[in-house]
Amino acid sequence: MTDLKLMALDAEDVAIVSAHVQDGVFKTKDMAYQPRGRQFSLAINRFVWEEANKGGKSFERRRAAIVFKRVEAVRLSGINRNDAEEVNALLAIRFTPKGEGPDGTMELTLAGGKAVQLDVECIELQLCDIGGAWETTNRPEHSAS
């Protein structure tokens, strides 16, 4: 499999990136915000959904980076910034516009009612596989609520 590289510039693109990072896991220390560069980045171990539905008994995870650009502010909900080793599971990424302009809020919904909210000037994010892949026998499962 080749490395995944995606860019999102509108809400439809965000939905595609979100599907690729669903069930990705990361530690709190894997988040970084650079206010001067107006950039928020997140390194995750993403579950490779694009290969998971082909059958077989083993699955794959890959190290990936998500970079959000033009970020004006970051808010965390339910995340203990003092616990660098806390593991978080990413469920979805969604964009909510403010009014009619291109600015709005990018929300990363995490398991356990946690969230990361990014106030952005406009949608500009990238997803890129950055490291090796490894096999796992565990496929994420979601129970119906």
C-alpha atoms as an extended CHARMM CRD file, in Angstrom:
* protein
*
       145  EXT
         1         1  MET       CA              0.0000000000        0.0000000000        0.0000000000  PROA      1               0.0000000000
         2         2  THR       CA              1.2330000000        3.5000000000       -0.7870000000  PROA      2               0.0000000000
         3         3  ASP       CA              1.3060000000        6.3110000000        1.7400000000  PROA      3               0.0000000000
         4         4  LEU       CA             -1.9090000000        8.3010000000        2.0100000000  PROA      4               0.0000000000
         5         5  LYS       CA             -1.7190000000       12.0570000000        1.3240000000  PROA      5               0.0000000000
         6         6  LEU       CA             -4.8920000000       14.1410000000        1.4020000000  PROA      6               0.0000000000
         7         7  MET       CA             -5.6950000000       17.8410000000        1.5420000000  PROA      7               0.0000000000
         8         8  ALA       CA             -8.9870000000       19.3980000000        2.6050000000  PROA      8               0.0000000000
         9         9  LEU       CA            -10.1420000000       22.8270000000        1.4390000000  PROA      9               0.0000000000
        10        10  ASP       CA            -13.9090000000       22.4990000000        1.9300000000  PROA      10              0.0000000000
        11        11  ALA       CA            -16.4240000000       20.6590000000        4.1270000000  PROA      11              0.0000000000
        12        12  GLU       CA            -16.7310000000       17.7340000000        1.6960000000  PROA      12              0.0000000000
        13        13  ASP       CA            -12.9610000000       17.2490000000        1.8000000000  PROA      13              0.0000000000
        14        14  VAL       CA            -13.0690000000       17.3460000000        5.6240000000  PROA      14              0.0000000000
        15        15  ALA       CA            -15.5900000000       14.4880000000        5.5960000000  PROA      15              0.0000000000
        16        16  ILE       CA            -13.2130000000       12.3910000000        3.4860000000  PROA      16              0.0000000000
        17        17  VAL       CA            -10.2640000000       13.0780000000        5.7990000000  PROA      17              0.0000000000
        18        18  SER       CA            -12.4920000000       12.3220000000        8.7960000000  PROA      18              0.0000000000
        19        19  ALA       CA            -13.3690000000        8.9010000000        7.3710000000  PROA      19              0.0000000000
        20        20  HSD       CA             -9.6680000000        8.0690000000        7.0140000000  PROA      20              0.0000000000
        21        21  VAL       CA             -8.7740000000        9.0360000000       10.5830000000  PROA      21              0.0000000000
        22        22  GLN       CA            -11.8150000000        7.5670000000       12.3380000000  PROA      22              0.0000000000
        23        23  ASP       CA            -10.6290000000        5.4220000000       15.2480000000  PROA      23              0.0000000000
        24        24  GLY       CA             -7.1220000000        6.8510000000       15.1200000000  PROA      24              0.0000000000
        25        25  VAL       CA             -5.4410000000        6.9280000000       18.5300000000  PROA      25              0.0000000000
        26        26  PHE       CA             -2.9510000000        9.4220000000       19.9240000000  PROA      26              0.0000000000
        27        27  LYS       CA             -1.4260000000       10.5370000000       23.1830000000  PROA      27              0.0000000000
        28        28  THR       CA             -1.9710000000       14.0270000000       24.5350000000  PROA      28              0.0000000000
        29        29  LYS       CA              1.7200000000       14.7740000000       23.9300000000  PROA      29              0.0000000000
        30        30  ASP       CA              1.1410000000       14.1410000000       20.2050000000  PROA      30              0.0000000000
        31        31  MET       CA             -0.7930000000       17.4330000000       19.8790000000  PROA      31              0.0000000000
        32        32  ALA       CA              1.0390000000       20.6740000000       19.1310000000  PROA      32              0.0000000000
        33        33  TYR       CA             -0.1040000000       24.2440000000       18.5490000000  PROA      33              0.0000000000
        34        34  GLN       CA              2.1860000000       26.9070000000       17.1150000000  PROA      34              0.0000000000
        35        35  PRO       CA              0.3920000000       30.2510000000       17.5330000000  PROA      35              0.0000000000
        36        36  ARG       CA              2.9690000000       32.2260000000       15.5460000000  PROA      36              0.0000000000
        37        37  GLY       CA              2.6390000000       29.8540000000       12.6100000000  PROA      37              0.0000000000
        38        38  ARG       CA             -1.1290000000       29.5060000000       13.2240000000  PROA      38              0.0000000000
        39        39  GLN       CA             -0.8250000000       25.7520000000       12.9060000000  PROA      39              0.0000000000
        40        40  PHE       CA             -2.1690000000       22.8240000000       14.9600000000  PROA      40              0.0000000000
        41        41  SER       CA             -0.7380000000       19.3700000000       14.3470000000  PROA      41              0.0000000000
        42        42  LEU       CA             -1.6020000000       15.9310000000       15.5850000000  PROA      42              0.0000000000
        43        43  ALA       CA              0.3280000000       12.6770000000       15.1350000000  PROA      43              0.0000000000
        44        44  ILE       CA             -1.9500000000        9.6370000000       15.2330000000  PROA      44              0.0000000000
        45        45  ASN       CA             -1.9050000000        5.9060000000       14.7520000000  PROA      45              0.0000000000
        46        46  ARG       CA             -4.6880000000        5.6700000000       12.2160000000  PROA      46              0.0000000000
        47        47  PHE       CA             -6.6770000000        2.5370000000       11.5130000000  PROA      47              0.0000000000
        48        48  VAL       CA             -6.4280000000        1.8000000000        7.7740000000  PROA      48              0.0000000000
        49        49  TRP       CA            -10.1260000000        1.5920000000        6.9440000000  PROA      49              0.0000000000
        50        50  GLU       CA             -9.4910000000        1.6410000000        3.1920000000  PROA      50              0.0000000000
        51        51  GLU       CA             -7.9320000000       -1.8390000000        3.5010000000  PROA      51              0.0000000000
        52        52  ALA       CA            -10.0650000000       -3.2100000000        6.3610000000  PROA      52              0.0000000000
        53        53  ASN       CA            -13.1390000000       -3.9410000000        4.2800000000  PROA      53              0.0000000000
        54        54  LYS       CA            -11.2920000000       -6.2070000000        1.8540000000  PROA      54              0.0000000000
        55        55  GLY       CA            -11.6740000000       -9.1760000000        4.1570000000  PROA      55              0.0000000000
        56        56  GLY       CA             -8.9940000000      -11.0580000000        5.9960000000  PROA      56              0.0000000000
        57        57  LYS       CA             -8.3240000000      -11.6230000000        9.6590000000  PROA      57              0.0000000000
        58        58  SER       CA             -5.6640000000       -9.0070000000       10.2080000000  PROA      58              0.0000000000
        59        59  PHE       CA             -5.8100000000       -5.2560000000        9.8660000000  PROA      59              0.0000000000
        60        60  GLU       CA             -3.3330000000       -2.3990000000        9.7360000000  PROA      60              0.0000000000
        61        61  ARG       CA             -2.4810000000        0.8240000000       11.5440000000  PROA      61              0.0000000000
        62        62  ARG       CA             -0.1830000000        3.5280000000       10.1770000000  PROA      62              0.0000000000
        63        63  ARG       CA              1.5200000000        6.5160000000       11.7470000000  PROA      63              0.0000000000
        64        64  ALA       CA              0.0510000000        9.6880000000       10.2540000000  PROA      64              0.0000000000
        65        65  ALA       CA              0.0620000000       13.4410000000       10.7730000000  PROA      65              0.0000000000
        66        66  ILE       CA             -2.8600000000       15.8210000000       10.5270000000  PROA      66              0.0000000000
        67        67  VAL       CA             -1.9420000000       19.4850000000       10.1230000000  PROA      67              0.0000000000
        68        68  PHE       CA             -4.5200000000       22.2660000000       10.4160000000  PROA      68              0.0000000000
        69        69  LYS       CA             -3.4260000000       25.6530000000        9.0670000000  PROA      69              0.0000000000
        70        70  ARG       CA             -4.7550000000       29.1880000000        9.6550000000  PROA      70              0.0000000000
        71        71  VAL       CA             -5.7070000000       28.3080000000       13.2420000000  PROA      71              0.0000000000
        72        72  GLU       CA             -6.5880000000       31.3140000000       15.3990000000  PROA      72              0.0000000000
        73        73  ALA       CA             -7.4010000000       29.5590000000       18.7140000000  PROA      73              0.0000000000
        74        74  VAL       CA             -7.4750000000       26.0810000000       20.2690000000  PROA      74              0.0000000000
        75        75  ARG       CA             -9.8400000000       24.8410000000       23.0000000000  PROA      75              0.0000000000
        76        76  LEU       CA             -9.6580000000       21.4440000000       24.7060000000  PROA      76              0.0000000000
        77        77  SER       CA            -12.5880000000       19.7910000000       26.4400000000  PROA      77              0.0000000000
        78        78  GLY       CA            -12.0910000000       16.8270000000       28.7710000000  PROA      78              0.0000000000
        79        79  ILE       CA             -8.3880000000       16.4470000000       27.9710000000  PROA      79              0.0000000000
        80        80  ASN       CA             -5.8780000000       16.6130000000       30.8150000000  PROA      80              0.0000000000
        81        81  ARG       CA             -2.9180000000       18.5110000000       29.3340000000  PROA      81              0.0000000000
        82        82  ASN       CA             -0.7980000000       17.4780000000       32.3340000000  PROA      82              0.0000000000
        83        83  ASP       CA             -1.1650000000       13.7860000000       31.4260000000  PROA      83              0.0000000000
        84        84  ALA       CA              1.0610000000       13.5510000000       28.3340000000  PROA      84              0.0000000000
        85        85  GLU       CA              0.5940000000        9.7710000000       28.1130000000  PROA      85              0.0000000000
        86        86  GLU       CA             -3.2220000000        9.8130000000       28.1280000000  PROA      86              0.0000000000
        87        87  VAL       CA             -4.5060000000        7.9190000000       25.0760000000  PROA      87              0.0000000000
        88        88  ASN       CA             -7.3160000000        9.5180000000       23.0840000000  PROA      88              0.0000000000
        89        89  ALA       CA             -9.4060000000        8.0090000000       20.2880000000  PROA      89              0.0000000000
        90        90  LEU       CA            -10.4330000000       10.2530000000       17.3920000000  PROA      90              0.0000000000
        91        91  LEU       CA            -13.9800000000        9.6170000000       16.2050000000  PROA      91              0.0000000000
        92        92  ALA       CA            -14.6090000000       12.4050000000       13.6840000000  PROA      92              0.0000000000
        93        93  ILE       CA            -13.5560000000       15.7840000000       12.3420000000  PROA      93              0.0000000000
        94        94  ARG       CA            -16.2620000000       18.2940000000       11.4520000000  PROA      94              0.0000000000
        95        95  PHE       CA            -16.3240000000       21.9000000000       10.2700000000  PROA      95              0.0000000000
        96        96  THR       CA            -18.9850000000       24.3820000000       11.3530000000  PROA      96              0.0000000000
        97        97  PRO       CA            -18.9040000000       27.7110000000        9.4870000000  PROA      97              0.0000000000
        98        98  LYS       CA            -19.4120000000       31.0480000000       11.2340000000  PROA      98              0.0000000000
        99        99  GLY       CA            -22.0460000000       32.8440000000        9.2290000000  PROA      99              0.0000000000
       100       100  GLU       CA            -21.4180000000       32.8820000000        5.4940000000  PROA      100             0.0000000000
       101       101  GLY       CA            -17.6600000000       33.4190000000        5.4960000000  PROA      101             0.0000000000
       102       102  PRO       CA            -14.9640000000       30.7910000000        5.1720000000  PROA      102             0.0000000000
       103       103  ASP       CA            -14.0730000000       31.0270000000        8.8810000000  PROA      103             0.0000000000
       104       104  GLY       CA            -15.5050000000       28.6960000000       11.4900000000  PROA      104             0.0000000000
       105       105  THR       CA            -14.7250000000       25.9420000000       13.9590000000  PROA      105             0.0000000000
       106       106  MET       CA            -13.0470000000       22.6510000000       13.2160000000  PROA      106             0.0000000000
       107       107  GLU       CA            -14.0800000000       20.1200000000       15.8770000000  PROA      107             0.0000000000
       108       108  LEU       CA            -12.2170000000       16.9070000000       16.5730000000  PROA      108             0.0000000000
       109       109  THR       CA            -14.6550000000       14.6470000000       18.4110000000  PROA      109             0.0000000000
       110       110  LEU       CA            -12.9360000000       12.1460000000       20.7010000000  PROA      110             0.0000000000
       111       111  ALA       CA            -14.2000000000        9.1170000000       22.5940000000  PROA      111             0.0000000000
       112       112  GLY       CA            -15.3300000000        9.6830000000       26.1710000000  PROA      112             0.0000000000
       113       113  GLY       CA            -17.0000000000       13.0190000000       25.4370000000  PROA      113             0.0000000000
       114       114  LYS       CA            -13.6820000000       14.7870000000       24.8240000000  PROA      114             0.0000000000
       115       115  ALA       CA            -13.0760000000       17.3070000000       22.0480000000  PROA      115             0.0000000000
       116       116  VAL       CA            -10.5770000000       19.6590000000       20.4560000000  PROA      116             0.0000000000
       117       117  GLN       CA            -12.0070000000       22.8160000000       18.8890000000  PROA      117             0.0000000000
       118       118  LEU       CA            -10.0020000000       24.9190000000       16.4780000000  PROA      118             0.0000000000
       119       119  ASP       CA            -11.1300000000       28.3820000000       15.4160000000  PROA      119             0.0000000000
       120       120  VAL       CA             -9.9230000000       28.6470000000       11.8230000000  PROA      120             0.0000000000
       121       121  GLU       CA             -9.7610000000       31.4330000000        9.2590000000  PROA      121             0.0000000000
       122       122  CYS       CA            -10.7550000000       28.8990000000        6.5980000000  PROA      122             0.0000000000
       123       123  ILE       CA            -10.5360000000       25.1630000000        5.9320000000  PROA      123             0.0000000000
       124       124  GLU       CA             -6.9870000000       24.0990000000        5.1710000000  PROA      124             0.0000000000
       125       125  LEU       CA             -5.7810000000       20.7780000000        6.5000000000  PROA      125             0.0000000000
       126       126  GLN       CA             -3.5530000000       17.9510000000        5.3950000000  PROA      126             0.0000000000
       127       127  LEU       CA             -3.3920000000       14.2760000000        6.2860000000  PROA      127             0.0000000000
       128       128  CYS       CA             -0.2460000000       12.3630000000        5.4650000000  PROA      128             0.0000000000
       129       129  ASP       CA              1.0990000000        8.9460000000        6.4280000000  PROA      129             0.0000000000
       130       130  ILE       CA              4.5010000000        9.6150000000        7.9560000000  PROA      130             0.0000000000
       131       131  GLY       CA              5.7870000000        6.3320000000        9.2900000000  PROA      131             0.0000000000
       132       132  GLY       CA              5.6360000000        2.6190000000        9.1760000000  PROA      132             0.0000000000
       133       133  ALA       CA              2.6350000000        0.3610000000        9.2120000000  PROA      133             0.0000000000
       134       134  TRP       CA              1.9780000000       -2.5290000000       11.5490000000  PROA      134             0.0000000000
       135       135  GLU       CA             -0.4630000000       -5.3810000000       11.6940000000  PROA      135             0.0000000000
       136       136  THR       CA             -3.2350000000       -5.6110000000       14.2580000000  PROA      136             0.0000000000
       137       137  THR       CA             -5.9300000000       -8.2030000000       14.7900000000  PROA      137             0.0000000000
       138       138  ASN       CA             -8.1780000000       -5.6540000000       16.4910000000  PROA      138             0.0000000000
       139       139  ARG       CA            -10.7880000000       -3.9320000000       14.3440000000  PROA      139             0.0000000000
       140       140  PRO       CA            -12.5380000000       -0.9970000000       16.0410000000  PROA      140             0.0000000000
       141       141  GLU       CA            -16.1820000000       -1.7000000000       16.8320000000  PROA      141             0.0000000000
       142       142  HSD       CA            -18.9020000000        0.7900000000       17.6750000000  PROA      142             0.0000000000
       143       143  SER       CA            -22.0290000000       -0.1140000000       19.5550000000  PROA      143             0.0000000000
       144       144  ALA       CA            -25.3040000000        1.4820000000       18.5680000000  PROA      144             0.0000000000
       145       145  SER       CA            -26.5220000000        4.0790000000       21.0480000000  PROA      145             0.0000000000
